[in-house]
């Protein structure tokens, strides 16, 4: 036995007792309780009934203590080193594990069929149930605009644009789902994007996880999945990799929406939340309320600011000609990213001329 405090074991026991049980389990429990009550009632006429009952209950309690604090940890430690192989990633099975999770759920992948139309609703039911019990859900995917997408496309023998579209479909699905959650559950669901290829995939529920590797010529979900304990050597390694990429990742909201502040030299400031695309390293935003605001202002009196931009300071505001080739290209890029249409685009171009309030 280790010298650790029994408190973690008590917390594990309490969490296990709080875990929702299947109706079949509750039926069996009720039946056994009824049988035990009947046997105790039948034995009540025995001589020295109270003493015999106390002796048997005391013996049983000692057995429970030994099982929970001695035998249980030994079995758990033996299971931590056990590796179970799955021939592929069963998304429905994983969604079922998420449904019963009580502490932590993590997903690390380039993109995942888990968020596709075939499996997403089953997964989201599990996420709702998990977050309702206080489970933290962390999802880390590859940044669609990163160079790592190009590298992964070459490994799979596909165009990087195809990988990018798959990631953005995942992000649209996750963004729509997050908006349907209540405030408490939404705080427990976090989606981030990493710009570095992880090299591995991780699908974790509580203290177990599925681990695989990004192979050449095949999606990770189509290969062998290793089911291990999070505290095993392999589980610890992949967890550390996840935590490193998570700290470096950016929230999904920074990829889907951009907060913009427009400052008018003569009329104060206004806050906007815009959808946006990059084209040839230039930033273009699309927001109907922003365009309406610009129609009533002189552009040479305006400057745009955003804390989310790499280039700090003032940006010039330039409306894109809706009959230009640039406008047609922006419509294509915008539709690819958001699966939606935008009528007007505004370029935010870094400027050395500052406009103050």
C-alpha positions as CSV (number, residue, x, y, z in Angstrom):
1,X,0.0,0.0,0.0
2,X,1.1,3.6,-0.6
3,X,1.3,6.2,2.1
4,X,-1.4,8.3,0.5
5,X,-4.3,9.6,2.6
6,X,-7.6,7.6,2.5
7,X,-9.4,10.8,1.5
8,X,-9.1,10.3,-2.3
9,X,-10.5,6.8,-1.8
10,X,-13.5,8.3,0.2
11,X,-14.1,10.9,-2.6
12,X,-14.0,8.1,-5.1
13,X,-16.5,6.1,-3.1
14,X,-18.8,9.1,-2.7
15,X,-18.6,9.9,-6.4
16,X,-19.4,6.2,-7.3
17,X,-22.4,6.3,-5.0
18,X,-23.6,9.5,-6.7
19,X,-23.2,8.1,-10.2
20,X,-26.5,7.5,-11.9
21,X,-27.4,3.8,-12.0
22,X,-29.3,1.9,-14.7
23,X,-32.9,0.9,-13.9
24,X,-31.8,-2.8,-13.9
25,X,-29.3,-2.1,-11.2
26,X,-31.8,-0.2,-9.1
27,X,-34.2,-3.1,-9.5
28,X,-31.6,-5.7,-8.3
29,X,-30.7,-3.4,-5.4
30,X,-34.3,-3.1,-4.3
31,X,-34.8,-6.8,-4.6
32,X,-31.7,-7.6,-2.5
33,X,-32.7,-5.0,0.1
34,X,-36.1,-6.6,0.4
35,X,-34.6,-10.1,0.8
36,X,-32.2,-8.8,3.5
37,X,-35.1,-7.2,5.3
38,X,-37.1,-10.4,5.2
39,X,-34.3,-12.5,6.5
40,X,-33.6,-10.1,9.4
41,X,-37.3,-10.2,10.2
42,X,-37.4,-14.0,10.2
43,X,-34.4,-14.2,12.5
44,X,-35.8,-11.7,15.0
45,X,-37.2,-14.6,17.1
46,X,-33.8,-16.1,17.7
47,X,-32.2,-16.0,21.2
48,X,-29.7,-13.1,21.6
49,X,-30.9,-11.6,18.4
50,X,-29.4,-8.2,19.1
51,X,-25.9,-9.5,19.9
52,X,-25.9,-11.8,16.9
53,X,-27.0,-9.0,14.6
54,X,-24.3,-6.6,16.0
55,X,-21.6,-9.3,15.5
56,X,-22.6,-10.0,11.9
57,X,-22.9,-6.3,11.0
58,X,-19.6,-5.6,12.6
59,X,-17.9,-8.4,10.6
60,X,-19.5,-7.1,7.4
61,X,-18.3,-3.6,8.0
62,X,-14.8,-4.8,8.6
63,X,-15.1,-6.6,5.2
64,X,-16.3,-3.5,3.5
65,X,-13.4,-1.4,4.9
66,X,-10.8,-4.0,3.8
67,X,-12.4,-4.2,0.3
68,X,-12.5,-0.4,-0.2
69,X,-9.2,0.6,1.3
70,X,-7.0,-2.5,0.7
71,X,-8.3,-4.7,-2.0
72,X,-9.9,-1.9,-4.1
73,X,-6.6,0.1,-4.4
74,X,-4.7,-3.1,-5.3
75,X,-7.1,-4.0,-8.1
76,X,-7.2,-0.4,-9.4
77,X,-3.4,-0.3,-9.5
78,X,-3.3,-3.5,-11.4
79,X,-5.8,-2.2,-13.9
80,X,-3.9,1.0,-14.4
81,X,-1.1,-0.9,-16.2
82,X,-3.6,-2.9,-18.3
83,X,-3.9,-1.9,-22.0
84,X,-7.1,-2.9,-23.9
85,X,-7.0,-2.7,-27.7
86,X,-9.9,-1.5,-29.8
87,X,-9.7,-2.1,-33.6
88,X,-11.2,1.3,-34.3
89,X,-12.7,4.3,-32.5
90,X,-16.3,3.5,-31.7
91,X,-17.9,6.9,-31.5
92,X,-21.2,5.7,-30.2
93,X,-19.5,3.8,-27.4
94,X,-17.4,6.8,-26.4
95,X,-20.5,9.0,-26.4
96,X,-22.0,6.5,-23.9
97,X,-19.0,6.8,-21.7
98,X,-19.3,10.6,-21.8
99,X,-22.9,10.4,-20.6
100,X,-21.9,8.7,-17.3
101,X,-18.8,10.9,-16.7
102,X,-18.5,12.8,-13.4
103,X,-15.2,14.6,-13.5
104,X,-13.5,15.3,-16.8
105,X,-13.9,14.7,-20.6
106,X,-11.2,15.5,-23.1
107,X,-10.9,15.2,-26.9
108,X,-7.7,15.9,-28.8
109,X,-7.8,15.4,-32.6
110,X,-7.2,17.1,-36.0
111,X,-11.0,16.9,-36.6
112,X,-13.4,14.2,-35.5
113,X,-16.4,12.3,-36.9
114,X,-17.6,12.4,-33.3
115,X,-18.9,15.9,-34.2
116,X,-20.4,14.8,-37.5
117,X,-24.1,14.4,-38.2
118,X,-24.1,10.7,-37.5
119,X,-22.8,10.9,-33.9
120,X,-23.0,14.5,-32.7
121,X,-26.5,14.4,-31.2
122,X,-25.7,11.3,-29.2
123,X,-22.5,12.9,-27.9
124,X,-24.3,16.2,-27.1
125,X,-26.8,14.4,-25.0
126,X,-23.9,12.9,-23.1
127,X,-22.3,16.3,-22.7
128,X,-25.5,17.8,-21.4
129,X,-25.7,15.1,-18.8
130,X,-22.0,15.3,-17.9
131,X,-22.0,19.1,-17.5
132,X,-25.2,19.0,-15.4
133,X,-23.2,17.0,-12.9
134,X,-20.3,19.4,-12.9
135,X,-18.0,17.6,-15.5
136,X,-15.6,19.8,-17.3
137,X,-15.5,19.1,-21.1
138,X,-12.4,20.2,-23.1
139,X,-12.2,19.8,-26.8
140,X,-8.9,20.6,-28.7
141,X,-8.8,20.6,-32.5
142,X,-6.3,21.7,-35.1
143,X,-6.5,25.4,-36.1
144,X,-7.8,25.4,-39.7
145,X,-5.6,28.4,-40.6
146,X,-2.4,26.8,-39.3
147,X,0.5,25.3,-41.3
148,X,-0.1,22.0,-39.4
149,X,-3.3,21.5,-41.6
150,X,-1.1,21.5,-44.7
151,X,1.2,18.9,-43.2
152,X,-1.7,16.7,-42.1
153,X,-3.2,16.9,-45.5
154,X,0.0,15.7,-47.1
155,X,0.2,12.8,-44.6
156,X,-3.4,11.7,-45.5
157,X,-2.8,12.2,-49.2
158,X,-5.6,14.8,-49.3
159,X,-5.8,18.5,-50.1
160,X,-5.3,20.7,-47.1
161,X,-8.4,22.5,-48.1
162,X,-10.4,19.3,-47.4
163,X,-9.0,19.0,-43.9
164,X,-9.7,22.6,-43.3
165,X,-13.3,22.2,-44.3
166,X,-13.7,19.2,-42.1
167,X,-12.4,21.1,-39.1
168,X,-14.6,24.1,-39.8
169,X,-17.7,21.8,-40.0
170,X,-16.8,20.5,-36.5
171,X,-16.4,24.1,-35.3
172,X,-19.8,25.2,-36.7
173,X,-21.5,22.2,-35.1
174,X,-19.8,22.9,-31.7
175,X,-20.5,26.6,-31.8
176,X,-24.2,25.9,-32.5
177,X,-24.4,23.4,-29.7
178,X,-22.7,25.7,-27.2
179,X,-25.2,28.4,-28.0
180,X,-28.0,26.0,-27.0
181,X,-26.6,25.3,-23.6
182,X,-27.6,27.1,-20.4
183,X,-25.1,29.4,-18.8
184,X,-23.7,26.9,-16.3
185,X,-23.1,24.1,-18.8
186,X,-21.7,26.6,-21.3
187,X,-19.0,27.5,-18.8
188,X,-18.0,23.9,-18.4
189,X,-17.7,23.3,-22.2
190,X,-14.5,24.7,-23.7
191,X,-13.3,24.4,-27.3
192,X,-9.8,25.5,-28.3
193,X,-7.6,25.4,-31.5
194,X,-4.0,24.5,-31.5
195,X,-1.5,25.5,-34.3
196,X,0.9,22.5,-33.7
197,X,0.2,19.0,-34.8
198,X,-0.4,16.9,-31.7
199,X,1.0,13.7,-33.1
200,X,-1.5,11.7,-30.9
201,X,-5.2,11.6,-30.3
202,X,-7.0,11.5,-27.0
203,X,-10.5,10.6,-26.0
204,X,-10.8,10.7,-22.3
205,X,-13.7,10.1,-19.9
206,X,-13.0,10.4,-16.1
207,X,-10.0,8.2,-15.3
208,X,-9.9,6.2,-18.6
209,X,-8.9,7.2,-22.1
210,X,-8.5,6.1,-25.7
211,X,-5.1,6.9,-27.2
212,X,-4.0,6.6,-30.9
213,X,-1.4,8.2,-33.1
214,X,-1.7,10.3,-36.3
215,X,-0.6,7.8,-39.0
216,X,0.3,8.4,-42.6
217,X,-2.4,7.6,-45.1
218,X,-5.2,6.9,-42.6
219,X,-7.4,8.8,-40.3
220,X,-6.6,8.2,-36.6
221,X,-10.1,6.9,-35.8
222,X,-9.7,4.1,-38.3
223,X,-6.7,2.6,-36.6
224,X,-6.1,0.7,-33.3
225,X,-7.2,2.6,-30.1
226,X,-5.4,1.8,-26.9
227,X,-7.6,2.1,-23.8
228,X,-5.5,2.9,-20.8
229,X,-5.9,4.5,-17.4
230,X,-5.1,8.2,-17.3
231,X,-2.5,7.6,-14.6
232,X,-0.7,4.9,-16.6
233,X,2.7,5.9,-18.2
234,X,1.0,6.2,-21.7
235,X,-2.0,8.1,-20.3
236,X,0.3,10.5,-18.4
237,X,2.3,11.2,-21.5
238,X,-0.7,12.0,-23.6
239,X,-2.3,14.1,-20.8
240,X,0.9,16.2,-20.6
241,X,0.8,16.7,-24.4
242,X,-2.8,17.7,-24.2
243,X,-2.1,20.2,-21.4
244,X,0.8,21.8,-23.3
245,X,-1.3,22.3,-26.5
246,X,-4.2,23.5,-24.5
247,X,-2.2,26.3,-22.8
248,X,-1.0,27.4,-26.3
249,X,-4.4,27.1,-28.0
250,X,-6.8,29.9,-28.7
251,X,-10.5,29.7,-27.8
252,X,-12.9,28.8,-30.6
253,X,-14.7,32.2,-30.2
254,X,-11.5,33.9,-31.5
255,X,-11.8,32.0,-34.7
256,X,-15.5,32.5,-35.3
257,X,-16.1,36.0,-34.0
258,X,-14.1,39.2,-33.7
259,X,-14.9,42.0,-31.2
260,X,-14.4,45.3,-33.0
261,X,-14.5,48.9,-31.6
262,X,-15.1,51.7,-34.0
263,X,-14.0,55.1,-32.9
264,X,-15.4,58.2,-34.5
265,X,-13.3,61.3,-34.1
266,X,-16.4,63.4,-33.7
267,X,-19.0,61.0,-32.2
268,X,-17.5,58.6,-29.7
269,X,-17.2,54.8,-30.0
270,X,-19.4,51.7,-30.8
271,X,-18.8,48.0,-30.1
272,X,-19.5,45.3,-32.6
273,X,-19.1,41.5,-32.8
274,X,-18.2,40.5,-36.4
275,X,-17.7,37.4,-38.4
276,X,-14.4,37.6,-40.3
277,X,-12.1,36.0,-42.9
278,X,-8.5,36.4,-43.9
279,X,-7.5,36.6,-47.5
280,X,-3.9,37.0,-48.5
281,X,-3.1,38.0,-44.9
282,X,-5.7,40.8,-45.0
283,X,-8.6,41.0,-42.6
284,X,-12.2,41.4,-43.7
285,X,-15.2,41.6,-41.4
286,X,-18.9,41.1,-42.2
287,X,-21.6,42.4,-39.9
288,X,-24.9,44.0,-41.0
289,X,-25.1,46.3,-38.0
290,X,-21.5,47.5,-38.7
291,X,-22.2,48.2,-42.4
292,X,-25.4,50.1,-41.4
293,X,-23.3,52.2,-38.9
294,X,-20.7,53.0,-41.6
295,X,-23.4,54.2,-44.1
296,X,-24.1,57.1,-41.7
297,X,-20.4,58.0,-41.0
298,X,-17.4,59.5,-42.9
299,X,-14.9,56.7,-43.2
300,X,-11.9,59.1,-42.9
301,X,-13.1,60.0,-39.4
302,X,-13.2,56.3,-38.3
303,X,-10.6,53.9,-36.8
304,X,-11.1,50.3,-35.7
305,X,-9.6,48.6,-32.7
306,X,-9.7,45.0,-31.5
307,X,-7.8,43.4,-28.6
308,X,-8.0,40.1,-30.5
309,X,-5.9,41.3,-33.4
310,X,-2.2,40.5,-33.7
311,X,-1.6,44.0,-35.0
312,X,-2.4,46.4,-32.2
313,X,-3.4,50.0,-32.6
314,X,-5.7,51.7,-35.1
315,X,-7.0,50.1,-38.3
316,X,-8.3,51.9,-41.3
317,X,-11.9,51.1,-42.3
318,X,-12.3,50.3,-46.0
319,X,-15.5,49.1,-47.6
320,X,-15.0,46.5,-50.3
321,X,-16.5,47.2,-53.7
322,X,-19.4,44.7,-54.1
323,X,-18.8,44.4,-57.9
324,X,-15.1,43.6,-57.6
325,X,-13.3,40.2,-58.0
326,X,-12.2,40.6,-54.4
327,X,-15.8,40.7,-53.3
328,X,-16.6,37.5,-55.1
329,X,-13.6,35.7,-53.6
330,X,-14.6,36.9,-50.1
331,X,-18.1,35.5,-50.6
332,X,-16.5,32.1,-51.4
333,X,-14.2,32.2,-48.4
334,X,-16.9,33.4,-46.0
335,X,-19.4,30.7,-47.2
336,X,-16.7,28.0,-46.7
337,X,-16.0,29.2,-43.2
338,X,-19.5,29.9,-41.9
339,X,-21.7,28.1,-44.4
340,X,-23.6,31.4,-44.7
341,X,-23.8,34.4,-47.1
342,X,-22.6,37.9,-46.5
343,X,-23.6,40.8,-48.7
344,X,-20.9,43.4,-47.7
345,X,-17.3,43.2,-46.4
346,X,-15.1,45.8,-44.7
347,X,-11.4,45.6,-44.6
348,X,-9.6,46.5,-41.4
349,X,-6.1,47.6,-42.5
350,X,-3.4,48.5,-39.9
351,X,-2.7,52.2,-39.9
352,X,-0.1,54.4,-38.3
353,X,-2.6,57.3,-38.0
354,X,-4.4,57.2,-34.7
355,X,-7.9,58.5,-34.2
356,X,-8.8,59.2,-30.6
357,X,-12.0,60.0,-28.9
